[in-house]
Amino acid sequence: MMPILIVMGVFLLVCAWFHEKKWEVFYLSIRNGRVLVVRGRVPTSLLHDFAEIVRDPVVRSGWIRVFRGEHGAELLCGGDIDEGPEQRMRNAMMLYPLSKLRHALPVARPTLGQMLGIAWLAWMFDRRDV
C-alpha cells in the first residue's frame, strides 16, 4: 500500500510541475547583475532591458518568471530584486504583447542546463564572456 502512495505522490508532483510550466513564457536567472535565459524565449531587446535594470543597482541573485495571464503576460520576480527594479521590468514588459513574447527567437546555442530548464546547471555551462 505504501509504495502505491509514494508513486501517486510523485505522479501528482510531476503533473503539478508540468501544469505550471504550461503557462510559463520564460524564466530568467540573475547573478551579480547578469541575466541568463533558463527556459523559454525572450525578445532580445527585452532581455537587454532587463539586463540594464539589474546592472544598476546590481542585483546579486534573483529570478524573473513571465506567465500567460488572463489579460496578457504577467511578471513575477524573486530573490534580491527590490520593488523599484521590479516596477521598471513591468514597465518594459508593457511594450511586448504576449504574441510578441511567444514568437521570440529561441536561445541560439542552448547549454545542457537551458535544455533541461535548470538554473544552476545553466550557469555552470554558461559560455558568455564574464
C-alpha positions as CSV (number, residue, x, y, z in Angstrom):
1,M,0.0,0.0,0.0
2,M,2.8,2.4,0.9
3,P,4.7,2.2,-2.4
4,I,1.5,3.0,-4.3
5,L,1.0,6.1,-2.2
6,I,4.6,7.2,-2.9
7,V,4.2,6.6,-6.7
8,M,0.9,8.5,-6.7
9,G,2.5,11.4,-4.7
10,V,5.4,11.6,-7.2
11,F,3.0,11.5,-10.1
12,L,0.9,14.3,-8.7
13,L,4.0,16.5,-8.1
14,V,5.2,15.9,-11.7
15,C,1.7,16.7,-13.0
16,A,1.6,19.9,-11.0
17,W,5.1,20.9,-12.2
18,F,4.1,20.3,-15.9
19,H,0.9,22.2,-15.4
20,E,2.8,25.2,-14.0
21,K,5.3,25.1,-16.9
22,K,2.5,25.1,-19.4
23,W,1.6,28.7,-18.6
24,E,5.2,29.9,-18.3
25,V,6.5,32.0,-21.2
26,F,10.1,32.3,-19.9
27,Y,12.3,32.0,-16.8
28,L,15.4,34.1,-16.3
29,S,18.0,33.7,-13.6
30,I,20.1,36.7,-12.3
31,R,23.5,36.5,-10.7
32,N,25.8,39.5,-10.0
33,G,24.0,41.8,-12.4
34,R,23.9,39.3,-15.2
35,V,20.8,37.8,-16.8
36,L,20.6,34.2,-18.2
37,V,17.7,32.7,-20.1
38,V,17.0,29.4,-18.4
39,R,13.7,28.4,-20.1
40,G,11.6,29.9,-22.9
41,R,12.0,32.6,-25.5
42,V,12.7,36.2,-24.8
43,P,12.8,39.1,-27.3
44,T,16.5,40.3,-27.5
45,S,15.5,43.9,-26.8
46,L,13.5,42.9,-23.7
47,L,16.4,40.8,-22.5
48,H,18.7,43.8,-22.9
49,D,16.3,46.0,-21.0
50,F,16.2,43.5,-18.1
51,A,20.0,43.2,-18.1
52,E,20.3,47.0,-17.9
53,I,17.8,47.1,-15.0
54,V,19.6,44.5,-12.9
55,R,23.0,46.1,-13.5
56,D,22.3,49.4,-11.8
57,P,21.9,48.9,-8.9
58,V,23.5,45.4,-9.2
59,V,21.1,42.6,-8.3
60,R,23.2,39.8,-6.7
61,S,20.7,36.9,-7.0
62,G,17.2,36.6,-8.3
63,W,14.8,35.3,-10.9
64,I,12.2,36.6,-13.3
65,R,9.3,34.5,-14.5
66,V,6.7,35.5,-17.0
67,F,3.4,33.7,-17.3
68,R,0.5,33.8,-19.7
69,G,-2.2,35.5,-17.7
70,E,-5.8,36.4,-18.2
71,H,-5.0,39.8,-19.6
72,G,-1.6,39.2,-21.2
73,A,1.8,38.5,-19.8
74,E,2.3,38.6,-16.0
75,L,5.7,39.1,-14.4
76,L,6.9,37.5,-11.2
77,C,10.2,38.3,-9.6
78,G,12.1,36.8,-6.6
79,G,15.4,36.9,-4.8
80,D,17.2,40.2,-4.3
81,I,15.0,42.2,-6.7
82,D,13.6,45.3,-5.0
83,E,10.3,47.0,-5.8
84,G,11.9,49.7,-7.9
85,P,13.6,47.4,-10.4
86,E,10.6,45.1,-10.5
87,Q,8.4,48.0,-11.5
88,R,10.9,49.0,-14.2
89,M,10.7,45.5,-15.5
90,R,6.9,45.6,-15.5
91,N,7.1,48.9,-17.4
92,A,9.4,47.3,-20.0
93,M,7.1,44.3,-20.4
94,M,4.2,46.6,-21.3
95,L,5.9,47.2,-24.7
96,Y,5.7,43.5,-25.5
97,P,2.3,41.9,-26.1
98,L,2.0,38.2,-25.4
99,S,2.0,37.3,-29.1
100,K,5.4,39.0,-29.5
101,L,6.8,37.2,-26.4
102,R,5.7,33.8,-27.7
103,H,7.2,34.3,-31.1
104,A,10.7,35.4,-30.0
105,L,13.7,33.5,-31.2
106,P,14.9,30.6,-29.1
107,V,18.4,30.6,-27.5
108,A,20.9,30.2,-30.3
109,R,23.1,27.5,-28.7
110,P,21.4,26.3,-25.5
111,T,23.5,24.6,-22.9
112,L,22.5,21.4,-21.2
113,G,21.2,23.5,-18.2
114,Q,19.0,25.5,-20.6
115,M,17.7,22.5,-22.4
116,L,16.7,20.9,-19.1
117,G,15.5,24.2,-17.6
118,I,17.7,24.0,-14.5
119,A,19.2,27.4,-13.5
120,W,22.3,26.3,-11.6
121,L,23.2,23.9,-14.4
122,A,22.6,26.6,-17.0
123,W,25.0,29.0,-15.1
124,M,27.6,26.2,-14.8
125,F,27.7,25.8,-18.6
126,D,27.2,29.5,-19.5
127,R,29.5,30.3,-22.4
128,R,29.3,34.0,-22.4
129,D,32.2,36.3,-21.5
130,V,32.3,37.4,-17.9
